[in-house]
Amino acid sequence: MTYKISILTPVHISSGNKNACFLYHPDKNDHFNCYRIEDLLQFIPPQKLLELQPDNASNNGKKDIIKLFNNYINYNQLKPQYFLFYKFKPFSKDVTEQVKSLNKPYIPGSSIKGAIMNAIIFNLLNDNKEKIKAVPFISRFLFMFILLGASSALSMAITSWLN
């Protein structure tokens, strides 16, 4: 038996890693390419890197680093590790990395399983709202706790249904 899953909204499943915004550079295809820091630094003159040291009196924010990178790095000579689809202005905040395999984003099976389980529970509870409301509060609370465990999103949804 096979099923086709259609994703209706943007999905981001974080790996837990954060990358500095200056590791990403836009291309002409609405992509932001991610580069290794080692590859980027080879283009920067050593004196310019020393000027970025915190001891220096100038303000060395991320925008200064991005400006330095844009002035010295020839991105056409580099191969990106991976790219992101991004149709907005260049970002100046760090990027929370997506779970990847071979530098391609994917949705882990456990996340798919959790989404399917939440959909089934939602459907079960939604179809039986009146029966659940008829059960005394303590029993409802125990039922929800046993059924849902620590799923706060569903707990909030159920609370709104029962009111």
BELWO-V199413 format. One record per run of one state. SS is the DSSP state (2 for helix, 1 for strand, 0 for the rest). FROM is the first residue (numbers start at 0). LEN is the number of residues. If there is no record, write none. Layout:
# BELWO-V199413
SS:FROM:LEN
SS:FROM:LEN
This chain:
# BELWO-V199413
0:0:13
1:13:6
0:19:1
2:20:3
1:23:3
0:26:4
1:30:4
0:34:2
2:36:5
0:41:4
2:45:6
0:51:10
2:61:11
0:72:2
2:74:3
0:77:4
1:81:4
0:85:9
1:94:4
0:98:1
1:99:2
0:101:2
1:103:2
0:105:3
2:108:19
0:127:1
2:128:6
0:134:2
2:136:12
0:148:3
2:151:11
0:162:1
